[in-house]
Amino acid sequence: MRRIDRNKVAPPAVLTAVGQPGERERNATLAFYAVPGNQGKTFTGFKVYRHEAVKAALKELFDDKCAFCEMDYGGAPWAVEHFRPKGAIDALDVMTMGRAKGVARLKPGYYWLAADWFNLMPACTDCNSPRGHLFTGGGRKRTSGKANFFPLANGCVHSRSQADGMLAGEQPMLIDPTVDDPAEHLEFKKGGIIGSRSVRGSITVGVLGLQRDPLVRKRAQIEKGLRFVIDTVRSQLVRLGIDAGDALARIDLDRAMARIKDEYLSDGAPFLSMCKQVVREELPGLFR
């Protein structure tokens, strides 16, 4: 997961402009939940978040990658995820990273944010939907996926309407890459392993399943290729340290540096946050 600047891409007009579907849907949603007795019901008109203009803007903002695991989904299925769930909120059992037993689903969710640009992110199917996975370091299969989870810090209460003024007081336990710096909460270890630097990091890894085995193996594959090029950089630096005029060493160094920059440190590179950490640790000061 990497920090994303929302300001890089303008919110699609379909969500924000007067008279556009986003405004109409918000008004319809607010009217629906203003009716006594509708709080426990599901509004069926949530559609605009799936508009092609919204998808295109999210793909551009996140460089065709999942907002959470940073995998390039390419032609694979992906969904527009609501960071704050629109329809309902499930309580999280932090011990199992699954739905808390005996706790009723809270309905509705953040319905007034269903068409809010700042609440939308692209997510791969595995990060977004509840699915069973094997996890690196643990032999038993378990379910992960964000789904309707939106845990808050102890003592915080979920906002229940646009008018209650409680949204600003929430302290989400999931990392929002457009608001938070994931590097403050997550770290990468050799072999594609992801670790946490905070409780928020730990909960985010658990809920999203960022330690699922196929994902770890894909990160490890990218890391292995990167470390090979890093070794090339080091060997050429040694050669140049012996003979600063070694033209072939200079050419090989420039090629290796360019490869790291283009293949591993470009915005569209898969697992960019991991690659940046590896380069920062192994080649300090050589790349900005």
Protein Blocks (a to p, Z undefined) as FASTA:
>chain_A
ZZddfklpccdfklmmghiaklmmmmmmmmmmmpghilmpccfkbfklmpmklmmmmmmm
noopafklopafkjaccddddfbafkbccdddfklopacehiacdddddfklmmgfklgc
cddfklmpccddddehiabdcdedjklaccddehiacdfbfklopmmmpccfbdcfklbc
fklmgccdehhiacdfbfklmmmmmmnopmgfklmmmmmmmmmmmmmmmmmmmmmmmmmm
mmmmlmklmmmmmmmmmmmmmmmmgmklghklmmmmmmmmmmghkaZZ
